[in-house]
């Protein structure tokens, strides 16, 4: 098992070992947020016929070529065409059909004159404007062509994409199953939320935040608690092996006499890939496979636990369900103050991203409370390995943890 590797190596190794979940077919209403297992192609054209874009009159453009306010042209009203009506109707020279939006264009017509430029006089229509060929006509297959790709493998399906897939004639799609993650809090000092808090102990905030992120990204989870007893931890893991697709543990990974997690996993014959990554916070993270299921061991300190999850475990879990992109967008912003790190590892710094008249600005958080700093951030500043200092005023790339900040700007 490799030790003290770079964050780039750690992420590449993780994603390289992550197995995809099995595919499942889901209906259209359940597609949003899911990742197709293959490209999806249209089965039909949309519209299926040349259709009217407006309420008005289907005409031959040549019949109204000279029409205008001072030169009205009269056409015979041959009937009415509505949306969904069968095609096969023919328009003759000197005729027009009353037509509604979405209705099929009759044979012989090549334009639609908007109703504001026409008036009805009994069985005749007075036309006061031209309508060149193609005016107000949506040609067959303009929106979607049969055989056209409407969704790509691994790209998250949005509500609008679900509508496009429906229009393309599909009734659902094969997508990657969402993984079910077993999240285990370890440590004699950890207390489940809602129970009395004895002196010297603390509530399991780490696993609650992890599960909140999992819920945010649509990943299922189950929470379990284990004290610092190797047999108890091993039994708990074995208990969840059948139902879980992946594991995350919190705590017990640094290497002291009370840090039991690697010892337990070695006893279960796991395939360890690495332990310790050159990143801060989050150095003590470990990753491997247990019966071909991803197993992430996160350190117990809240900042380290969170950063190891966000930078390594979360991208790995999203890859299981078909995701091909980082979970958080990157954007350029101006740094408002100097930041310092250590050039022997990648340093992450909590930050606030906001937009003013000068553009996007990112401010490092200097709060004494680690937990408040974690809660107040909406972005992360990253000092890559080999860079121990960034000067205020520099243009840098930041990770945006809360995309709503981009929408509200």
C-alpha positions as CSV (number, residue, x, y, z in Angstrom):
1,X,0.0,0.0,0.0
2,X,1.5,3.3,-1.1
3,X,2.0,6.1,1.5
4,X,2.2,9.8,1.3
5,X,1.2,10.1,-2.4
6,X,0.1,13.4,-4.1
7,X,-3.6,14.3,-4.2
8,X,-3.4,13.9,-8.0
9,X,-2.1,10.4,-7.7
10,X,-4.7,9.6,-5.0
11,X,-7.6,10.8,-7.1
12,X,-6.4,9.0,-10.2
13,X,-5.9,5.8,-8.2
14,X,-9.3,6.0,-6.6
15,X,-11.1,6.6,-9.9
16,X,-9.1,3.9,-11.6
17,X,-10.2,1.3,-9.0
18,X,-13.8,2.4,-8.7
19,X,-16.3,-0.1,-10.2
20,X,-19.4,1.3,-11.9
21,X,-22.7,0.2,-10.5
22,X,-25.0,-2.1,-12.5
23,X,-27.4,-0.5,-15.0
24,X,-31.1,-0.3,-14.4
25,X,-34.0,1.0,-16.6
26,X,-36.0,3.9,-15.1
27,X,-39.0,5.7,-16.4
28,X,-38.9,9.3,-17.7
29,X,-40.1,10.9,-14.5
30,X,-37.3,9.2,-12.6
31,X,-34.4,10.2,-14.9
32,X,-33.6,13.6,-13.5
33,X,-30.2,13.5,-11.8
34,X,-29.2,10.1,-13.2
35,X,-26.4,9.2,-15.6
36,X,-27.2,7.2,-18.8
37,X,-25.1,4.1,-19.3
38,X,-24.8,4.9,-23.0
39,X,-25.7,7.7,-25.4
40,X,-29.4,8.1,-26.1
41,X,-30.7,8.6,-29.6
42,X,-34.0,9.9,-30.9
43,X,-36.5,7.4,-32.3
44,X,-38.6,10.0,-34.1
45,X,-38.5,13.4,-35.7
46,X,-39.9,16.4,-33.9
47,X,-42.0,17.8,-35.2
48,X,-43.1,14.8,-37.1
49,X,-44.4,17.0,-39.9
50,X,-43.9,20.6,-41.1
51,X,-45.9,22.5,-38.5
52,X,-47.2,26.0,-38.0
53,X,-45.5,28.3,-35.5
54,X,-48.4,30.6,-35.2
55,X,-52.2,30.9,-35.4
56,X,-53.0,32.2,-38.8
57,X,-53.6,31.1,-42.4
58,X,-51.6,28.5,-44.4
59,X,-50.9,30.0,-47.8
60,X,-48.8,29.6,-51.0
61,X,-46.2,32.4,-50.7
62,X,-46.7,33.2,-54.4
63,X,-50.4,33.9,-53.8
64,X,-49.6,36.7,-51.3
65,X,-46.3,38.0,-52.9
66,X,-47.8,41.4,-53.7
67,X,-50.1,41.8,-50.6
68,X,-49.8,44.8,-48.5
69,X,-51.9,47.3,-46.5
70,X,-52.7,49.2,-49.7
71,X,-53.0,46.1,-51.8
72,X,-55.1,43.5,-50.0
73,X,-55.4,40.1,-51.7
74,X,-58.4,37.9,-51.2
75,X,-58.1,34.1,-50.8
76,X,-60.9,31.5,-50.5
77,X,-61.2,29.9,-47.1
78,X,-60.9,26.1,-47.8
79,X,-61.3,24.9,-44.2
80,X,-59.6,24.6,-40.8
81,X,-56.6,22.6,-39.6
82,X,-55.9,22.0,-35.9
83,X,-53.0,20.5,-34.0
84,X,-52.9,16.7,-34.1
85,X,-55.0,16.5,-37.3
86,X,-54.0,14.0,-39.9
87,X,-52.1,15.2,-42.9
88,X,-53.1,14.6,-46.5
89,X,-54.9,17.9,-47.0
90,X,-54.0,19.8,-50.2
91,X,-54.0,23.6,-50.7
92,X,-54.8,24.8,-54.2
93,X,-53.9,28.1,-55.7
94,X,-56.1,31.0,-54.5
95,X,-57.0,29.1,-51.3
96,X,-56.1,29.3,-47.7
97,X,-56.7,27.2,-44.6
98,X,-57.2,28.6,-41.1
99,X,-54.5,27.0,-39.0
100,X,-53.5,26.9,-35.3
101,X,-50.1,26.7,-33.7
102,X,-48.6,23.2,-34.0
103,X,-50.9,22.1,-36.8
104,X,-49.5,20.3,-39.9
105,X,-48.9,22.4,-42.9
106,X,-51.1,21.2,-45.8
107,X,-49.7,20.0,-49.1
108,X,-49.1,22.9,-51.4
109,X,-48.7,25.5,-48.7
110,X,-45.2,26.8,-47.9
111,X,-45.9,29.6,-45.4
112,X,-48.3,30.8,-42.7
113,X,-49.6,34.3,-42.7
114,X,-50.1,35.6,-39.1
115,X,-53.7,36.3,-38.2
116,X,-52.9,39.9,-37.4
117,X,-52.3,40.5,-41.1
118,X,-55.5,38.9,-42.2
119,X,-59.3,39.3,-41.7
120,X,-62.1,37.0,-42.4
121,X,-65.0,38.0,-44.6
122,X,-67.5,35.2,-44.8
123,X,-65.7,32.4,-46.8
124,X,-62.9,34.7,-47.9
125,X,-59.7,35.9,-46.1
126,X,-58.4,39.4,-46.8
127,X,-54.5,39.2,-46.7
128,X,-52.6,42.5,-46.0
129,X,-49.0,41.3,-45.9
130,X,-46.6,39.0,-47.6
131,X,-45.5,35.6,-46.3
132,X,-42.3,34.4,-48.0
133,X,-41.6,30.6,-48.3
134,X,-40.9,29.2,-44.8
135,X,-42.5,32.0,-42.9
136,X,-43.9,30.7,-39.5
137,X,-43.2,27.1,-40.5
138,X,-41.3,24.7,-38.3
139,X,-39.9,22.1,-40.6
140,X,-40.1,18.4,-39.9
141,X,-37.2,17.3,-37.6
142,X,-36.1,20.9,-36.8
143,X,-36.2,20.3,-33.0
144,X,-35.0,16.7,-33.0
145,X,-33.9,14.6,-35.9
146,X,-34.5,10.8,-35.8
147,X,-31.1,9.2,-34.9
148,X,-29.8,12.3,-33.3
149,X,-28.1,12.0,-29.9
150,X,-30.2,13.6,-27.2
151,X,-28.2,12.7,-24.1
152,X,-24.6,11.6,-23.5
153,X,-23.3,8.8,-21.4
154,X,-22.3,10.0,-18.0
155,X,-23.8,13.4,-18.3
156,X,-26.4,14.2,-15.6
157,X,-30.0,14.3,-16.9
158,X,-31.7,17.6,-16.1
159,X,-35.4,18.3,-16.2
160,X,-35.0,20.0,-19.6
161,X,-33.1,16.9,-20.9
162,X,-35.8,14.6,-19.6
163,X,-38.3,16.6,-21.7
164,X,-36.0,16.3,-24.7
165,X,-35.7,12.6,-24.2
166,X,-39.5,12.3,-24.1
167,X,-39.9,14.3,-27.3
168,X,-37.3,12.0,-28.9
169,X,-39.7,9.1,-28.5
170,X,-38.1,7.2,-25.6
171,X,-40.1,6.0,-22.6
172,X,-37.1,5.8,-20.2
173,X,-33.4,4.9,-20.2
174,X,-30.8,2.6,-18.7
175,X,-28.9,4.5,-16.0
176,X,-26.3,3.6,-13.5
177,X,-27.8,2.5,-10.1
178,X,-27.1,4.9,-7.3
179,X,-24.7,3.4,-4.9
180,X,-25.7,2.6,-1.3
181,X,-23.0,3.8,1.1
182,X,-22.5,2.5,4.7
183,X,-21.1,5.4,6.8
184,X,-19.5,4.2,10.0
185,X,-18.5,6.5,12.9
186,X,-15.8,5.0,15.1
187,X,-14.5,6.0,18.5
188,X,-15.4,5.7,22.2
189,X,-15.8,9.5,22.3
190,X,-18.4,9.7,19.6
191,X,-22.1,10.0,20.5
192,X,-25.1,9.6,18.2
193,X,-27.2,12.8,17.8
194,X,-30.1,13.0,20.2
195,X,-28.5,11.0,23.0
196,X,-27.3,12.6,26.2
197,X,-23.7,14.0,25.9
198,X,-21.4,12.8,28.7
199,X,-18.5,15.1,29.6
200,X,-15.5,14.6,27.4
201,X,-17.5,13.2,24.5
202,X,-18.8,14.8,21.3
203,X,-21.6,14.4,18.8
204,X,-21.0,12.6,15.5
205,X,-21.0,15.7,13.3
206,X,-18.6,14.2,10.8
207,X,-20.9,11.4,9.7
208,X,-23.9,13.8,9.6
209,X,-22.1,16.2,7.3
210,X,-20.9,13.3,5.1
211,X,-24.5,12.0,4.8
212,X,-25.8,15.4,4.1
213,X,-23.4,15.7,1.2
214,X,-24.4,12.2,0.0
215,X,-28.1,13.2,0.1
216,X,-27.3,16.4,-1.7
217,X,-25.8,14.4,-4.6
218,X,-28.6,11.7,-4.6
219,X,-26.5,8.9,-3.1
220,X,-28.1,6.6,-0.6
221,X,-26.6,5.8,2.8
222,X,-26.9,4.0,6.1
223,X,-25.3,5.2,9.3
224,X,-23.7,2.9,11.9
225,X,-21.7,3.5,15.1
226,X,-18.8,1.4,16.5
227,X,-16.7,1.8,19.6
228,X,-12.9,1.3,19.6
229,X,-13.1,-2.5,19.6
230,X,-11.6,-4.3,16.6
231,X,-14.0,-7.3,16.8
232,X,-17.0,-4.9,17.0
233,X,-15.8,-2.9,14.0
234,X,-15.1,-6.0,11.9
235,X,-18.5,-7.5,12.8
236,X,-20.2,-4.3,11.8
237,X,-18.5,-4.1,8.5
238,X,-19.3,-7.8,7.7
239,X,-22.9,-7.1,8.7
240,X,-23.2,-4.4,6.0
241,X,-21.2,-6.1,3.2
242,X,-24.1,-7.6,1.4
243,X,-26.3,-4.4,1.3
244,X,-23.6,-1.7,0.9
245,X,-21.9,-0.8,-2.4
246,X,-19.2,1.2,-0.7
247,X,-18.0,2.1,2.8
248,X,-16.9,5.3,4.5
249,X,-15.4,5.3,8.0
250,X,-14.7,8.3,10.2
251,X,-11.8,8.2,12.6
252,X,-9.3,5.6,13.7
253,X,-6.9,6.0,10.8
254,X,-4.0,8.2,11.9
255,X,-1.8,5.5,13.3
256,X,-1.8,5.8,17.1
257,X,-2.5,2.8,19.4
258,X,-6.2,3.7,19.4
259,X,-6.4,3.9,15.6
260,X,-7.7,0.5,14.7
261,X,-9.2,0.8,11.3
262,X,-6.3,-0.4,9.1
263,X,-5.7,-3.3,11.5
264,X,-9.3,-4.3,11.2
265,X,-9.3,-4.1,7.4
266,X,-6.1,-6.1,7.1
267,X,-7.8,-8.8,9.1
268,X,-10.6,-8.7,6.6
269,X,-8.1,-9.1,3.7
270,X,-8.9,-5.8,2.0
271,X,-6.9,-4.6,-1.0
272,X,-5.3,-1.4,0.3
273,X,-4.3,1.1,-2.3
274,X,-2.9,4.0,-0.4
275,X,-2.7,5.5,3.1
276,X,-1.8,9.2,3.6
277,X,-2.0,11.8,0.9
278,X,0.0,15.0,0.6
279,X,-2.9,17.3,1.3
280,X,-4.0,19.4,4.2
281,X,-6.3,19.1,5.9
282,X,-7.0,15.4,5.2
283,X,-3.5,13.8,5.1
284,X,-4.5,10.5,6.9
285,X,-7.1,9.4,4.3
286,X,-6.8,5.8,3.1
287,X,-8.5,3.9,0.3
288,X,-8.8,0.3,-0.8
289,X,-11.3,-2.4,-1.9
290,X,-13.0,-4.9,0.3
291,X,-14.6,-7.7,-1.7
292,X,-14.4,-5.3,-4.7
293,X,-16.3,-2.6,-2.9
294,X,-14.7,0.9,-2.4
295,X,-13.7,1.5,1.2
296,X,-12.7,5.0,2.2
297,X,-11.1,5.6,5.6
298,X,-11.3,9.2,6.6
299,X,-9.5,10.9,9.5
300,X,-11.6,11.9,12.6
301,X,-10.7,15.6,12.9
302,X,-13.6,17.6,11.4
303,X,-11.6,19.7,8.9
304,X,-9.5,16.7,7.8
305,X,-12.6,14.4,7.6
306,X,-14.5,16.9,5.5
307,X,-11.6,17.7,3.1
308,X,-10.8,14.0,2.5
309,X,-14.4,13.3,1.8
310,X,-14.9,16.3,-0.6
311,X,-11.6,15.8,-2.6
312,X,-11.3,12.0,-2.8
313,X,-14.3,10.0,-1.5
314,X,-17.1,12.0,-3.1
315,X,-15.6,12.1,-6.6
316,X,-15.1,8.3,-6.3
317,X,-18.7,7.6,-5.2
318,X,-20.1,9.8,-8.0
319,X,-18.0,7.8,-10.5
320,X,-19.7,4.7,-9.3
321,X,-23.0,6.0,-10.5
322,X,-21.6,7.0,-13.9
323,X,-20.4,10.6,-13.2
324,X,-17.5,11.7,-15.3
325,X,-17.0,15.2,-14.0
326,X,-15.7,16.8,-10.7
327,X,-18.5,17.4,-8.2
328,X,-17.7,21.1,-7.8
329,X,-17.3,23.7,-10.6
330,X,-14.1,25.8,-10.8
331,X,-14.0,29.5,-11.5
332,X,-11.5,32.3,-11.6
333,X,-11.6,35.0,-8.8
334,X,-9.4,37.7,-7.4
335,X,-7.8,36.8,-4.1
336,X,-8.4,39.5,-1.5
337,X,-5.6,38.6,0.9
338,X,-2.3,36.7,1.1
339,X,-2.6,33.0,1.8
340,X,0.1,30.6,3.0
341,X,0.6,26.9,2.8
342,X,3.4,24.4,2.7
343,X,5.0,23.6,-0.6
344,X,5.4,19.9,0.3
345,X,1.6,19.3,0.1
346,X,-1.6,20.7,-1.4
347,X,-3.2,23.1,0.9
348,X,-7.0,23.8,1.0
349,X,-8.3,27.0,2.6
350,X,-11.9,27.8,3.5
351,X,-13.1,30.9,1.7
352,X,-16.0,33.1,0.9
353,X,-16.7,33.8,-2.8
354,X,-18.7,36.9,-3.8
355,X,-19.3,39.2,-6.7
356,X,-19.0,43.0,-6.6
357,X,-18.7,45.7,-9.3
358,X,-15.1,44.5,-10.0
359,X,-16.0,40.9,-10.6
360,X,-15.6,37.7,-8.5
361,X,-13.6,38.0,-5.3
362,X,-12.5,35.3,-2.9
363,X,-11.6,35.9,0.7
364,X,-9.9,33.4,3.0
365,X,-11.7,32.8,6.3
366,X,-9.7,33.6,9.4
367,X,-12.1,32.4,12.1
368,X,-10.8,30.8,15.3
369,X,-13.5,28.1,15.3
370,X,-12.8,25.3,12.8
371,X,-16.4,24.3,12.7
372,X,-17.7,27.9,12.0
373,X,-15.1,28.2,9.3
374,X,-16.3,25.0,7.7
375,X,-19.9,26.1,8.0
376,X,-19.4,29.6,6.6
377,X,-17.4,28.8,3.5
378,X,-18.9,28.6,0.1
379,X,-15.6,28.0,-1.8
380,X,-12.1,26.5,-1.4
381,X,-8.8,28.1,-2.2
382,X,-6.2,25.5,-3.3
383,X,-2.4,26.0,-3.1
384,X,-1.0,23.2,-5.2
385,X,2.0,21.2,-4.1
386,X,5.1,23.2,-4.7
387,X,3.3,26.5,-4.0
388,X,3.5,27.8,-0.5
389,X,2.2,31.3,-1.0
390,X,-0.3,33.2,-3.0
391,X,-0.4,37.0,-2.9
392,X,-3.5,39.1,-2.4
393,X,-4.7,40.5,-5.7
394,X,-3.7,37.4,-7.7
395,X,-6.3,35.8,-10.1
396,X,-6.7,32.2,-8.9
397,X,-9.0,29.3,-9.6
398,X,-11.3,28.3,-6.7
399,X,-13.6,25.3,-6.1
400,X,-17.2,26.5,-5.8
401,X,-19.0,24.4,-3.1
402,X,-22.3,26.3,-3.2
403,X,-23.4,26.8,-6.7
404,X,-26.3,29.0,-5.5
405,X,-23.7,31.8,-5.0
406,X,-23.3,31.8,-8.8
407,X,-27.0,32.0,-9.4
408,X,-27.6,34.9,-7.0
409,X,-24.8,37.1,-8.4
